């Protein structure tokens, strides 16, 4: 996980270029977050496993404007009680194995 907050002098440089001087640039990048939900009183077998991949959030603050960019690569939800090779283990998957972003937002 990368968390970067800077107060640069001059112009902000990121994936896109800002034309006006930048007051603040905040960047958060997470490659993968995985959440395990266990049965009550048991830590051996998870009830549900969820993961979010390739999350990016960038915020650029300028004297007259605000630029916000967010993207999400993939989401997966698995039923943990079934064996890993079971075809019914996956409850939800979005864009698994595909390059690019599932959701991408750019606000200027």
C-alpha positions in Angstrom: 0.0 0.0 0.0 1.3 3.4 -0.9 0.0 6.5 0.8 1.6 9.8 -0.4 0.6 13.3 0.7 2.8 16.1 -0.6 2.7 19.9 -0.7 4.8 20.4 -3.9 6.4 23.7 -5.0 5.2 24.6 -8.5 3.2 22.1 -10.6 1.9 18.6 -9.6 3.2 15.6 -11.6 1.2 12.4 -11.6 -0.4 10.2 -14.2 -1.8 13.3 -15.7 -0.3 16.8 -15.8 -1.8 19.8 -14.0 -1.6 23.2 -15.7 -1.9 25.3 -12.6 0.2 25.4 -9.4 -0.6 22.6 -7.0 -1.3 23.2 -3.3 -1.7 19.5 -2.3 -1.4 16.1 -4.0 -2.6 13.0 -2.1 -2.2 9.6 -3.6 -3.3 6.2 -2.3 -2.6 2.9 -4.1 -3.5 -0.5 -2.8 -2.6 -3.6 -4.8 -4.8 -6.1 -2.9 -7.0 -6.1 0.2 -8.4 -9.4 1.4 -11.1 -9.8 4.1 -11.9 -13.1 5.7 -15.3 -13.5 7.5 -15.2 -16.6 9.8 -18.0 -18.6 11.3 -18.8 -17.5 14.9 -16.3 -19.1 17.2 -14.2 -20.7 14.5 -11.1 -19.4 12.8 -10.3 -22.6 10.8 -12.6 -22.3 7.8 -13.7 -18.9 6.6 -17.4 -18.4 5.7 -16.6 -15.8 3.1 -13.5 -14.3 1.5 -13.6 -11.0 -0.3 -10.9 -9.1 -2.1 -10.4 -5.8 -3.8 -7.5 -5.4 -6.3 -5.7 -2.4 -7.8 -7.4 0.5 -6.0 -6.1 4.0 -6.8 -7.2 7.3 -5.3 -5.6 10.6 -6.2 -6.6 14.1 -5.1 -5.0 17.3 -6.5 -5.9 20.6 -4.9 -5.1 23.8 -6.9 -5.9 27.4 -6.1 -9.0 27.5 -8.3 -9.8 23.8 -9.0 -10.0 20.3 -7.5 -9.1 17.2 -9.4 -10.1 13.7 -8.2 -9.3 10.4 -9.8 -10.3 6.9 -8.5 -10.1 3.5 -10.1 -10.8 -0.1 -9.0 -9.4 -3.1 -10.8 -11.3 -6.2 -9.6 -13.6 -7.5 -6.9 -13.9 -11.1 -5.9 -16.2 -12.8 -3.3 -15.7 -16.5 -2.5 -17.7 -19.0 -0.4 -15.0 -20.2 2.0 -16.8 -23.4 3.2 -16.3 -25.1 -0.2 -13.0 -26.5 -1.3 -10.7 -24.3 -3.4 -11.2 -26.5 -6.5 -15.0 -26.3 -6.3 -16.7 -24.6 -9.3 -19.3 -23.2 -7.0 -16.9 -21.5 -4.6 -16.9 -18.1 -6.5 -20.0 -16.1 -5.6 -19.0 -12.9 -7.4 -16.2 -11.8 -9.6 -15.8 -8.7 -11.8 -13.2 -8.5 -14.5 -10.9 -11.3 -13.1 -7.7 -11.6 -15.1 -8.4 -8.5 -17.3 -6.1 -5.5 -17.5 -7.5 -2.1 -16.8 -10.1 -0.7 -14.4 -13.5 -2.0 -13.5 -14.6 1.5 -12.3 -12.7 4.7 -13.2 -13.7 8.2 -12.1 -12.1 11.5 -13.1 -13.6 14.7 -11.6 -12.3 18.1 -12.5 
